[in-house]
Amino acid sequence: MNTNKKILVVEDDNDINDALKIRLGAAGYTVYQAEDGLQGLLSAPKEQPDLMILDISLPAGDGFSIIERARLHASMEKTPFIMITASKRPELRSQALAMGASAFIEKPYDSVELLAKVGEAIGQAITA
C-alpha cells in the first residue's frame, strides 16, 4: 500500500475530483483536493504532496500557472505533476511535457493507465 504517499488533485469538475479521490484512495494514497488554481496553490506548500494531478483549465489560475508558482517554493521545486485535460489541443501536451510533466492524460481517462502513470511519477510500482 502507498499510505505514506500524498497526492494533491486540483480539478474543478466535482465528479472527476471525487472519482480520482476514490480511485487513488483505494490504491492506498492520501488524497487532498482543490477545486481551483488558488486553492491548489494554497494547498500545495501546506500539504507537501508527493505528486500533483492538475487539470489544465481551472478557475482562478490554470494548471500551468500552478506549476510555475509551486516551483517558486523550495520544498515544491521537484514535486512531480501529471496534467489532465478534456481539451484536444495538441499544443497543450507539448507545453505540459516542456514544463516537466511526468504524464499528460486526456479525459475521459483510463484508471489503470492513470494509476500506472502515478506510480511511475512517484517512482514506485502499483498493482491495480
URJO-V544725 format. One record per residue. N is the residue number from 1. RES is the residue in three letters. SS is DSSP state (a for helix, b for strand, c for the rest). PHI is phi in radians with two decimals (999 if undefined). NEAR is the number of other ideal C-beta (glycine too) atoms within 8 Angstrom. Layout:
BEGIN
n | res | ss | phi | near
N | RES | SS | PHI | NEAR
N | RES | SS | PHI | NEAR
END
This chain:
BEGIN
n | res | ss | phi | near
1 | MET | c | 999 | 3
2 | ASN | c | -1.87 | 10
3 | THR | c | -1.07 | 7
4 | ASN | c | -1.64 | 5
5 | LYS | c | -1.77 | 12
6 | LYS | b | -1.95 | 13
7 | ILE | b | -2.19 | 15
8 | LEU | b | -1.78 | 16
9 | VAL | b | -1.80 | 14
10 | VAL | b | -2.00 | 18
11 | GLU | c | -2.61 | 15
12 | ASP | c | -1.53 | 10
13 | ASP | c | -1.52 | 7
14 | ASN | a | -1.01 | 7
15 | ASP | a | -1.12 | 6
16 | ILE | a | -1.20 | 10
17 | ASN | a | -1.01 | 13
18 | ASP | a | -1.17 | 8
19 | ALA | a | -1.10 | 8
20 | LEU | a | -1.13 | 13
21 | LYS | a | -1.08 | 11
22 | ILE | a | -1.12 | 8
23 | ARG | a | -1.16 | 11
24 | LEU | a | -1.22 | 13
25 | GLY | a | -1.11 | 10
26 | ALA | a | -1.14 | 6
27 | ALA | c | -1.48 | 11
28 | GLY | c | 1.74 | 8
29 | TYR | c | -1.51 | 12
30 | THR | b | -1.58 | 9
31 | VAL | b | -2.00 | 12
32 | TYR | b | -1.91 | 11
33 | GLN | b | -2.19 | 10
34 | ALA | b | -2.42 | 12
35 | GLU | c | -1.82 | 9
36 | ASP | c | -2.67 | 12
37 | GLY | a | -1.06 | 14
38 | LEU | a | -1.12 | 8
39 | GLN | a | -1.03 | 11
40 | GLY | a | -1.09 | 16
41 | LEU | a | -1.16 | 11
42 | LEU | a | -1.31 | 9
43 | SER | a | -1.33 | 12
44 | ALA | a | -1.00 | 16
45 | PRO | a | -1.16 | 10
46 | LYS | a | -1.24 | 6
47 | GLU | a | -1.47 | 9
48 | GLN | c | 0.90 | 8
49 | PRO | c | -1.19 | 11
50 | ASP | c | -1.41 | 8
51 | LEU | b | -2.77 | 16
52 | MET | b | -2.05 | 17
53 | ILE | b | -1.90 | 13
54 | LEU | b | -2.12 | 15
55 | ASP | b | -1.25 | 13
56 | ILE | c | -1.38 | 13
57 | SER | c | -1.61 | 9
58 | LEU | c | -2.36 | 16
59 | PRO | c | -1.25 | 6
60 | ALA | c | 1.03 | 7
61 | GLY | c | 1.96 | 12
62 | ASP | c | -1.39 | 9
63 | GLY | a | -1.00 | 15
64 | PHE | a | -1.16 | 10
65 | SER | a | -1.20 | 9
66 | ILE | a | -1.09 | 17
67 | ILE | a | -1.07 | 13
68 | GLU | a | -1.01 | 9
69 | ARG | a | -1.33 | 9
70 | ALA | a | -1.10 | 13
71 | ARG | c | -1.15 | 8
72 | LEU | c | -1.28 | 7
73 | HIS | c | -1.49 | 9
74 | ALA | a | -0.95 | 4
75 | SER | a | -1.28 | 6
76 | MET | a | -1.95 | 12
77 | GLU | c | -1.14 | 8
78 | LYS | c | -1.96 | 4
79 | THR | c | -1.15 | 11
80 | PRO | b | -1.27 | 10
81 | PHE | b | -2.48 | 13
82 | ILE | b | -2.12 | 17
83 | MET | b | -1.69 | 14
84 | ILE | b | -2.23 | 13
85 | THR | b | -2.79 | 13
86 | ALA | c | -1.60 | 5
87 | SER | c | -1.22 | 8
88 | LYS | c | -1.78 | 4
89 | ARG | c | -1.24 | 5
90 | PRO | a | -1.09 | 6
91 | GLU | a | -1.16 | 6
92 | LEU | a | -1.16 | 12
93 | ARG | a | -1.06 | 8
94 | SER | a | -1.13 | 8
95 | GLN | a | -1.13 | 9
96 | ALA | a | -1.08 | 13
97 | LEU | a | -1.17 | 9
98 | ALA | a | -1.13 | 6
99 | MET | c | -1.44 | 9
100 | GLY | c | 1.76 | 7
101 | ALA | c | -1.05 | 10
102 | SER | c | -1.26 | 10
103 | ALA | b | -2.77 | 9
104 | PHE | b | -2.28 | 12
105 | ILE | b | -2.15 | 12
106 | GLU | b | -1.58 | 10
107 | LYS | c | -1.50 | 8
108 | PRO | c | -1.22 | 4
109 | TYR | c | -1.68 | 9
110 | ASP | c | -1.61 | 6
111 | SER | a | -1.16 | 8
112 | VAL | a | -1.18 | 7
113 | GLU | a | -1.09 | 9
114 | LEU | a | -1.03 | 13
115 | LEU | a | -1.09 | 13
116 | ALA | a | -1.13 | 10
117 | LYS | a | -1.15 | 12
118 | VAL | a | -1.09 | 16
119 | GLY | a | -1.07 | 11
120 | GLU | a | -1.10 | 9
121 | ALA | a | -1.14 | 12
122 | ILE | a | -1.42 | 11
123 | GLY | c | 1.54 | 5
124 | GLN | c | -2.56 | 7
125 | ALA | c | -1.48 | 4
126 | ILE | c | -2.20 | 10
127 | THR | c | -1.84 | 3
128 | ALA | c | -1.36 | 7
END
